[in-house]
């Protein structure tokens, strides 16, 4: 496409020698936006097509978190460690300032970037994000059973959780569509409508296949990191933040978004009726349009 760019993938190595694999698409000179994928997920996850990104003026960067896709594992990583990885990719691309958006399990990681890279991140958005495990809410209220099992395993049974995730990841690696089929048995009506689209099914199966290509460790480490201290405080985030959630989400109930928005100083919360978890994919172009606008001056 004239004036645009799509890169299949590139690799960068951290100071510790870990490989990070990332992809760039959209407008060659557009506003740089990092899209942080869900759990499990990968850099090839659902995103607007290159032509849409070009019209929005977005240069979209997505990458595999450690252990997913083509990125090496970072054993024992915290949510906060994401900031260093994003900074390494931005440096490799020659990007000084950028915005971030995180979807589902990527939400906490987007907040980490905003909190820990305040001189570089100008705006942030989180879509259907988890709250910290110690948030003062009914954390599992309205959550579908498989996620209750995944996130509710007692800390002393961590080895049992790891083995369960390993088995799920192996099953997904052998048959990526099996994860989608399993989800369809539990997700809310609006989500079943979204994943009923054949193109969306193809995109989800592709991202699950890529996510598990290197084994189960991205999924395992993402879940473990989300259950532990995230490594930063929400009141460190001073940039404008959009917090979006589907009102009928039973993967991550809306109480999580409300709790986050109450504690992020400059957060703007939307809980949208008639949509749920996978609605984050449909709202993404609108969020990207907001991220492409100059950041407001905060006083």
C-alpha positions in Angstrom: 0.0 0.0 0.0 1.5 3.3 -1.0 2.6 5.4 2.0 2.0 2.5 4.4 4.1 -0.2 5.8 3.6 -3.8 7.0 6.5 -5.8 8.4 6.0 -9.5 8.9 8.1 -9.5 11.9 11.4 -8.3 13.4 13.5 -9.4 16.4 15.3 -7.3 19.0 17.4 -8.6 21.9 17.2 -7.2 25.4 20.3 -6.3 27.4 19.9 -9.8 29.0 20.0 -11.5 25.7 16.3 -12.4 25.4 14.7 -12.3 21.9 11.6 -10.2 21.5 9.6 -10.6 18.3 7.5 -7.7 17.1 5.4 -6.6 14.1 4.7 -3.1 12.6 1.8 -2.2 10.4 -0.1 0.9 9.3 1.1 4.4 8.4 4.9 4.7 8.0 5.0 8.1 9.7 1.9 7.6 11.9 1.5 8.0 15.6 3.3 5.1 17.2 0.9 2.8 19.2 1.9 -0.3 21.1 -0.9 -2.9 21.1 -0.5 -5.4 24.0 -2.2 -8.7 23.3 -4.5 -10.8 25.6 -3.8 -14.0 27.4 -3.1 -16.3 25.6 -2.2 -14.3 22.6 0.5 -13.1 20.2 1.6 -10.2 18.0 -0.6 -11.5 15.1 -3.8 -11.1 17.2 -6.9 -9.3 15.8 -6.2 -5.8 14.8 -7.5 -3.3 12.1 -6.2 -3.9 8.6 -3.3 -1.9 7.3 -5.5 0.4 5.3 -7.6 1.3 8.3 -4.5 2.0 10.3 -3.2 4.2 7.5 -6.4 6.2 7.5 -6.3 6.6 11.2 -2.7 7.8 11.1 -1.5 4.9 13.2 1.8 3.1 13.2 0.9 0.0 15.2 3.5 -2.1 17.0 2.5 -5.4 18.4 4.9 -8.0 20.0 4.9 -11.4 21.6 5.2 -11.2 25.4 8.0 -13.4 26.7 7.2 -17.1 26.2 4.6 -16.4 23.5 5.2 -16.8 19.7 8.8 -15.9 18.8 9.8 -14.2 22.1 12.0 -16.1 24.5 10.7 -16.9 28.0 11.5 -14.6 30.9 11.1 -16.9 33.9 9.5 -15.3 37.0 8.7 -12.1 35.1 6.3 -9.5 36.7 3.8 -7.3 34.9 6.2 -4.4 35.4 8.9 -6.1 33.4 6.8 -5.4 30.3 7.9 -1.7 30.4 11.5 -2.6 29.8 10.6 -4.9 26.9 8.4 -2.2 25.2 11.2 0.4 25.7 13.7 -2.0 24.0 11.4 -2.4 21.0 10.8 1.4 20.8 14.5 2.0 20.9 15.0 -0.5 18.1 12.5 1.4 16.0 13.9 4.8 16.9 10.6 5.8 18.6 10.9 8.3 21.4 7.3 8.9 22.5 4.3 6.6 21.9 0.9 5.5 23.2 -0.2 2.1 24.5 -3.3 0.0 24.4 -3.7 -3.3 26.2 -6.5 -5.8 25.7 -7.6 -8.3 28.4 -4.4 -9.8 29.9 -2.5 -7.0 28.1 -4.3 -4.3 30.1 -2.2 -4.5 33.2 0.9 -4.5 31.0 -0.2 -1.3 29.2 -0.7 0.3 32.6 2.8 -0.8 33.6 4.2 1.0 30.6 2.3 4.2 31.5 3.4 4.1 35.1 7.1 3.2 34.5 7.8 5.0 31.2 6.2 8.4 32.1 8.6 10.4 29.8 7.7 8.2 26.8 4.1 7.1 27.0 1.8 10.0 26.3 -1.6 8.2 26.5 -2.9 4.7 27.4 -6.0 2.7 27.0 -7.1 -0.6 28.6 -9.8 -2.7 27.2 -11.6 -5.5 29.3 -8.6 -5.5 31.7 -8.1 -7.5 34.9 -7.7 -5.7 38.2 -4.9 -6.8 40.6 -5.6 -10.0 42.5 -5.8 -8.1 45.8 -8.4 -5.5 44.5 -11.2 -4.8 47.0 -13.9 -6.2 44.8 -15.8 -9.5 44.4 -13.0 -10.5 42.1 -14.7 -13.7 40.8 -18.3 -12.4 40.9 -19.9 -13.0 37.5 -16.8 -14.7 36.1 -17.1 -17.8 33.9 -16.0 -21.1 35.6 -12.8 -21.7 33.6 -11.4 -18.3 34.5 -12.4 -18.8 38.2 -10.4 -22.0 38.1 -7.5 -20.4 36.4 -7.2 -17.3 38.6 -8.7 -18.7 41.8 -6.3 -21.5 42.5 -4.8 -20.9 46.0 -1.2 -19.7 46.0 0.0 -22.9 47.7 -1.4 -24.9 44.8 0.6 -23.0 42.2 2.1 -26.2 40.9 -1.4 -27.6 40.2 -2.2 -24.4 38.3 0.9 -24.6 36.2 0.2 -28.2 35.2 -3.4 -27.3 34.3 -2.2 -24.5 32.1 0.5 -26.7 30.5 -2.1 -29.2 29.5 -4.4 -26.5 28.1 -1.5 -25.0 26.2 -0.5 -28.3 24.7 -4.1 -29.0 23.6 -4.3 -25.6 22.1 -0.9 -26.1 20.3 -2.2 -29.3 18.7 -5.6 -27.9 17.9 -5.9 -24.1 18.2 -9.6 -24.2 17.3 -10.2 -26.3 20.5 -9.6 -23.2 22.7 -12.1 -21.2 20.7 -14.6 -24.1 20.9 -14.1 -24.3 24.6 -14.6 -20.6 25.1 -17.9 -20.6 23.1 -19.4 -22.9 25.7 -19.0 -20.2 28.4 -18.9 -16.7 26.9 -21.8 -14.3 27.0 -24.2 -13.8 24.1 -22.6 -10.7 22.6 -19.3 -12.5 22.5 -20.8 -15.6 20.8 -22.0 -13.2 18.1 -18.6 -11.6 17.7 -16.8 -15.0 17.4 -19.5 -16.3 15.1 -17.9 -14.2 12.3 -15.8 -16.5 10.2 -13.0 -13.9 9.7 -12.8 -13.3 13.5 -12.6 -17.1 14.0 -9.7 -17.3 11.6 -7.9 -14.4 13.3 -8.4 -16.0 16.8 -7.2 -19.4 15.7 -4.1 -17.9 14.1 -3.2 -15.9 17.2 -3.7 -19.0 19.4 -1.6 -21.1 17.1 1.3 -18.6 17.1 1.0 -18.0 20.9 1.6 -21.7 21.6 4.2 -22.3 18.9 7.1 -22.1 21.4 5.3 -24.0 24.3 3.1 -23.2 27.3 5.3 -20.7 29.1 3.9 -17.4 27.9 0.4 -18.5 29.1 1.8 -19.8 32.4 3.9 -16.7 33.1 1.2 -14.3 32.2 -1.3 -15.9 34.6 1.3 -16.1 37.4 2.4 -12.5 36.9 -1.2 -11.2 37.1 -1.8 -13.1 40.4 1.3 -11.5 42.0 2.1 -7.9 42.8 2.2 -6.0 39.5 5.3 -4.1 40.5 3.9 -0.5 40.2 1.1 1.6 41.7 -1.8 2.9 39.7 -1.4 6.4 41.2 1.9 6.7 39.4 0.0 7.0 36.1 -0.5 10.7 35.2 -1.3 10.4 31.5 -4.8 10.4 30.1 -6.2 6.8 30.2 -9.3 5.4 28.6 -10.7 2.4 30.4 -13.3 0.5 28.4 -15.3 -2.6 29.3 -18.3 -4.5 28.0 -21.2 -4.5 30.4 -22.0 -8.2 29.8 -18.4 -9.5 30.1 -18.2 -12.8 32.0 -14.5 -13.4 31.2 -13.4 -10.4 33.2 -16.4 -8.8 34.9 -16.9 -5.0 34.7 -16.2 -4.5 38.4 -12.5 -4.9 37.5 -12.7 -1.8 35.2 -14.6 0.3 37.7 -12.0 -0.5 40.4 -9.1 0.5 38.0 -10.7 3.7 36.8 -11.4 4.8 40.4 -7.6 4.6 41.2 -6.0 5.9 38.0 -5.8 9.7 38.4 -6.8 10.7 34.9 -9.0 7.8 33.8 -12.1 8.1 31.6 -14.3 5.0 32.1 -16.8 3.5 29.6 -18.9 0.4 30.4 -20.8 -0.2 27.2 -24.1 -2.0 27.3 -24.9 -4.8 24.8 -21.3 -5.9 24.5 -18.9 -8.1 26.4 -15.2 -9.3 26.3 -14.6 -9.7 22.6 -16.3 -6.4 22.0 -12.8 -5.0 22.7 -11.9 -6.0 19.2 -14.8 -4.0 17.7 -14.1 -0.9 19.8 -10.3 -0.9 19.0 -10.5 1.4 15.9 -12.3 4.1 18.0 -9.7 3.7 20.8 -6.9 4.0 18.2 -8.4 7.2 16.8 -8.4 8.7 20.3 -4.8 7.6 20.9 -3.8 9.3 17.6 -5.0 12.7 18.9 -2.6 14.9 20.8 -2.6 14.3 24.5 -4.5 16.8 26.6 -2.6 19.2 28.8 -3.3 18.1 32.4 -3.1 20.5 35.4 
